[in-house]
């Protein structure tokens, strides 16, 4: 009976010791949580960060006072933390299980939405190895083709009469090759350490070139090293007043191209104007269905509708595009990284250059028609 009593006493003592140890561990976790929530800062205003959790836990595990605390011989422990652990960035989540958890960061960089480029696809393109291009354009054609004969000849005897003479005149047209480029400045360390950043700069840089190319092809005015774009070379709309009907204006522009012996292949509009065409209704509220969709492509008056934010609102361009112009590609877009720009080598900076060279030949301006959609005459 005495032995049994001693066993029970020993079990109670062990249980009490375990309870004390549990309370002490809970107190330690509470203190650590308070430490994390208070966001202890160093004099520069920084907190814990990457790698700091491992150093903190290593210091706790090596502390003699912490070992005595675990044994129940101390009620609290004073633990010296390494100074480096206090000079890193903020802890991201509470300490659980002896480690500091960090977010799982994706290896990619999310960019804003990019514009879908459409103008280049309308035109044929031909490469060149020169700094400018030239082509011969017919300037005037006087057509006097007719039957052989004259007013003094009998109807049945036209042999020997002089045949009609026609005439042609030409002009030599020169088109410049322009350079489209831009640069980024980035630290050499960032380029070396982050493939995602390097790839993002390249992707966004090439997108920037394509965005400028689209605007040059469509709206360039030939000044300051720009292209002579499609709109600035197009014939002005002369179809007459259309009572502010956008659909009527487009249809009359198609006719204007047909009169010039072209066949319209597309109309370029701002997305807001494309929407108004598609939402047009009659007086009873029924949709007019001026715009139809065929296999995911939009058509108006049998020609394709091309939407782009590069076209100003309430303006249009209708064209026989393959006949009207040709892109001349001198140098496809590429990226160059250099460290010798200015004092960049001394500062460990890099200059990232993206550039391309391109030209545009306008062969037949009257195969393009532009104007305001709400033309009033």
C-alpha positions in Angstrom: 0.0 0.0 0.0 2.9 2.3 0.9 4.5 1.6 -2.5 1.3 2.4 -4.3 1.1 5.7 -2.5 4.6 6.6 -3.4 3.9 5.9 -7.1 0.8 8.1 -7.0 2.8 10.9 -5.4 5.5 10.6 -8.0 3.0 10.7 -10.8 1.4 13.8 -9.4 4.8 15.5 -9.1 5.5 14.6 -12.7 2.2 15.9 -13.8 2.8 19.2 -11.9 6.2 19.5 -13.5 4.8 19.0 -17.0 2.0 21.5 -16.3 4.7 24.1 -15.2 6.7 23.4 -18.3 3.6 23.8 -20.5 2.8 27.1 -18.8 6.3 28.3 -19.3 6.3 27.4 -23.0 3.0 29.1 -23.4 4.4 32.2 -21.7 7.4 32.1 -24.0 5.3 31.9 -27.1 3.1 34.7 -25.8 6.2 36.9 -25.3 7.5 36.1 -28.8 4.1 36.9 -30.3 4.1 40.3 -28.5 7.6 40.9 -29.7 6.5 40.3 -33.3 3.3 42.3 -33.0 5.1 45.3 -31.5 7.4 45.2 -34.6 10.6 46.0 -32.8 12.6 48.4 -35.0 16.3 49.3 -35.2 17.3 53.0 -35.3 16.7 53.1 -39.0 13.1 52.0 -38.7 13.5 48.5 -40.0 12.4 45.2 -38.5 12.9 41.5 -38.9 13.0 39.9 -42.3 14.4 37.1 -44.6 16.7 34.8 -42.6 16.1 36.6 -39.3 13.8 33.9 -38.0 16.4 31.2 -38.2 18.9 33.4 -36.3 16.4 34.2 -33.6 15.5 30.6 -33.0 19.2 29.6 -33.0 19.8 32.2 -30.3 16.9 31.0 -28.2 18.0 27.4 -28.5 21.6 28.2 -27.4 20.5 30.3 -24.4 21.4 28.8 -21.0 18.5 30.7 -19.4 16.1 29.2 -21.9 17.3 25.7 -21.1 16.7 26.4 -17.4 13.3 27.8 -18.2 12.5 24.5 -20.0 13.5 22.5 -16.9 11.3 24.6 -14.7 14.1 26.2 -12.8 13.4 29.7 -14.0 10.1 31.6 -14.4 11.5 33.8 -17.2 14.5 34.0 -19.4 16.5 36.9 -20.8 17.8 36.0 -24.2 20.3 38.1 -26.2 19.2 38.3 -29.9 21.8 38.9 -32.7 21.8 42.5 -33.9 21.5 41.5 -37.5 18.1 40.0 -36.8 16.8 43.4 -35.8 18.1 45.1 -39.0 16.0 43.2 -41.5 12.5 43.7 -42.8 9.2 42.9 -41.1 8.1 39.4 -40.0 5.3 38.2 -42.2 3.5 35.8 -39.9 3.6 34.7 -36.2 6.3 32.2 -35.0 4.9 28.7 -35.1 6.9 25.5 -34.7 10.2 27.4 -34.4 10.4 29.0 -37.9 9.3 32.3 -39.5 7.0 31.8 -42.5 7.3 33.9 -45.6 4.9 34.5 -48.5 5.3 32.3 -51.6 6.3 35.0 -54.1 5.6 34.3 -57.8 8.6 34.4 -60.1 6.8 36.5 -62.7 5.9 40.3 -62.9 2.4 41.2 -63.7 2.1 44.0 -66.3 -0.9 46.2 -67.2 -3.1 45.2 -70.1 -1.4 45.6 -73.5 -3.0 47.0 -76.6 -3.6 44.6 -79.5 -1.7 45.9 -82.5 -3.7 45.9 -85.7 -2.3 48.3 -88.3 0.8 46.4 -89.3 -1.4 43.4 -90.2 -3.3 45.5 -92.7 -0.2 46.2 -94.8 2.3 44.1 -96.8 5.9 44.4 -95.5 9.2 44.1 -97.4 12.7 44.1 -96.0 15.4 46.6 -96.9 19.1 47.0 -96.2 19.3 50.7 -96.9 18.8 53.9 -94.9 16.0 55.1 -97.2 13.8 53.7 -100.0 12.6 55.0 -103.4 9.9 54.0 -105.8 8.6 55.3 -109.0 4.9 56.3 -108.9 2.7 57.1 -111.8 1.8 60.7 -111.6 -0.7 61.0 -114.6 -2.1 58.8 -117.3 -3.7 60.3 -120.3 -5.6 57.6 -122.0 -6.4 58.2 -125.7 -6.8 54.5 -126.7 -9.3 54.2 -129.6 -9.9 52.6 -133.0 -7.5 53.3 -135.8 -9.1 55.8 -138.2 -10.0 59.4 -138.7 -12.8 61.7 -139.8 -11.4 62.0 -143.3 -11.2 58.3 -143.9 -14.1 56.3 -145.3 -15.6 54.0 -142.7 -14.5 50.9 -144.6 -10.9 52.0 -145.2 -9.0 52.9 -142.0 -5.7 51.3 -143.0 -2.8 53.7 -142.9 -4.4 56.2 -140.5 -2.3 57.3 -137.5 -3.2 55.5 -134.2 -4.1 57.4 -131.1 -1.3 58.5 -128.8 -1.6 58.3 -125.0 0.7 59.7 -122.3 2.2 58.8 -119.0 4.2 60.8 -116.4 6.0 59.6 -113.3 7.6 60.9 -110.2 10.3 59.5 -108.0 9.2 59.2 -104.4 11.7 58.8 -101.5 10.7 57.4 -98.1 13.0 57.6 -95.1 13.8 54.8 -92.8 13.3 56.1 -89.2 14.6 54.7 -85.9 12.1 54.0 -83.1 13.9 53.5 -79.8 13.8 54.0 -76.0 16.1 53.2 -73.0 15.8 52.0 -69.4 18.3 52.5 -66.6 18.6 49.6 -64.2 21.2 48.5 -61.6 23.6 45.8 -62.7 22.8 43.8 -59.6 19.1 43.8 -60.5 19.9 42.5 -64.0 22.3 39.8 -62.7 20.0 38.7 -59.8 16.5 38.7 -61.4 15.7 36.9 -64.6 12.1 37.9 -64.2 13.0 41.6 -64.1 15.3 41.3 -67.2 12.6 39.5 -69.1 10.0 42.0 -68.0 12.1 44.9 -69.2 12.5 43.2 -72.6 8.8 42.4 -73.0 7.6 45.8 -72.0 10.3 47.5 -74.0 9.3 45.7 -77.1 5.7 46.4 -76.4 6.6 50.1 -76.2 8.2 50.0 -79.6 5.2 48.2 -81.1 2.9 50.8 -79.6 4.9 53.7 -81.1 5.1 51.8 -84.4 1.4 51.5 -84.6 0.9 55.2 -84.0 3.6 56.1 -86.6 2.1 53.9 -89.3 -1.4 55.4 -88.7 -0.8 59.0 -87.6 2.8 60.0 -88.4 3.2 63.5 -89.9 6.7 63.2 -91.3 8.1 65.8 -88.9 10.9 65.3 -86.3 12.0 62.0 -87.6 8.6 60.5 -87.8 7.0 58.4 -90.6 4.5 59.8 -93.1 1.6 57.8 -91.8 -1.6 56.5 -93.6 -4.0 59.2 -92.3 -1.8 62.1 -93.3 -1.5 60.8 -96.8 -5.1 59.7 -97.3 -7.5 61.5 -99.5 -10.1 63.7 -97.7 -13.6 62.4 -97.5 -15.8 64.1 -100.2 -18.9 62.1 -100.0 -21.2 64.9 -98.9 -23.2 65.5 -95.8 -24.3 62.3 -94.1 -26.7 63.8 -91.5 -24.3 62.7 -88.8 -24.9 59.0 -89.6 -21.5 57.2 -89.1 -22.7 54.2 -91.1 -23.5 56.4 -94.1 -20.1 58.1 -93.9 -18.3 54.8 -94.0 -20.4 53.6 -96.9 -19.8 56.7 -98.9 -16.1 56.5 -98.2 -16.1 52.9 -99.6 -17.7 54.4 -102.8 -15.1 57.1 -103.0 -12.4 54.4 -103.0 -14.3 52.4 -105.6 -14.5 55.5 -107.9 -10.7 55.7 -107.6 -10.5 52.1 -108.9 -9.8 50.6 -105.5 -11.5 48.0 -103.4 -11.9 48.9 -99.8 -10.6 46.1 -97.5 -11.1 47.7 -94.1 -12.1 50.6 -91.9 -10.1 51.7 -88.9 -12.2 53.1 -86.0 -11.8 54.1 -82.3 -13.4 51.5 -80.1 -16.0 54.0 -78.9 -17.1 54.6 -82.5 -17.2 50.9 -83.3 -19.5 50.5 -80.3 -21.9 53.2 -81.4 -22.1 51.5 -84.9 -22.9 48.2 -83.3 -25.5 49.7 -80.9 -27.3 51.7 -83.6 -31.1 51.3 -83.5 -34.1 52.4 -85.6 -37.0 54.5 -84.3 -38.7 51.5 -82.8 -35.6 50.5 -80.8 -34.5 47.6 -83.0 -30.9 47.1 -83.7 -29.9 48.0 -87.3 -27.2 45.3 -87.4 -24.8 47.4 -89.4 -21.9 45.5 -87.8 -21.9 41.7 -88.3 -19.6 39.1 -86.7 -18.2 36.3 -88.9 -15.9 33.8 -87.3 -15.0 36.3 -84.5 -14.2 39.2 -87.0 -16.3 42.3 -87.3 -17.5 43.6 -90.7 -19.4 46.8 -91.7 -20.7 47.2 -95.2 -18.9 44.0 -96.2 -15.4 45.2 -95.1 -13.5 44.4 -92.0 -13.8 46.7 -89.0 -10.5 47.3 -87.2 -10.6 48.8 -83.7 -7.6 50.6 -82.2 -7.1 53.3 -79.6 -4.5 54.8 -81.9 -7.4 56.2 -84.0 -8.9 59.4 -82.5 -12.6 59.3 -81.6 -15.0 60.4 -84.4 -12.3 59.9 -87.1 -12.1 57.0 -89.6 -9.8 55.6 -92.2 -11.1 53.5 -95.0 -8.6 51.9 -97.4 -7.6 49.4 -99.9 -4.6 48.8 -97.7 -2.6 46.2 -99.6 -2.8 48.5 -102.7 -2.1 51.8 -100.8 1.1 51.2 -98.8 4.0 48.9 -98.0 6.0 48.7 -94.8 9.8 48.6 -95.3 11.5 46.8 -92.4 15.2 47.8 -92.1 15.9 46.4 -88.7 13.7 44.2 -86.5 13.3 45.2 -82.8 16.2 44.2 -80.6 17.7 44.8 -77.2 21.2 46.0 -76.2 22.6 46.2 -72.7 25.6 48.4 -72.0 27.5 49.5 -68.9 29.7 52.3 -70.4 27.1 55.0 -70.8 28.1 58.2 -69.0 29.4 57.2 -65.5 27.3 54.0 -65.4 30.3 51.7 -65.0 31.4 53.5 -61.8 27.9 53.4 -60.4 27.2 49.8 -61.4 24.3 50.8 -63.6 23.2 49.4 -67.0 21.6 51.1 -69.9 19.0 48.9 -71.6 18.4 50.0 -75.2 15.5 48.7 -77.4 15.2 49.9 -81.0 14.0 49.2 -84.5 14.2 50.8 -87.9 11.2 51.0 -90.2 9.9 52.9 -93.3 6.5 53.3 -94.9 6.0 53.7 -98.7 2.6 55.3 -99.6 2.1 54.0 -103.2 -1.5 55.2 -103.8 -2.9 57.9 -101.5 -6.3 57.8 -103.3 -6.7 54.2 -102.1 -7.1 55.7 -98.6 -9.9 58.0 -97.4 -10.1 59.7 -94.0 -12.4 62.2 -92.3 -14.9 62.8 -89.5 -17.6 60.2 -89.0 -20.2 62.9 -88.5 -19.3 64.8 -91.7 -21.6 67.7 -92.3 -20.3 68.8 -95.7 
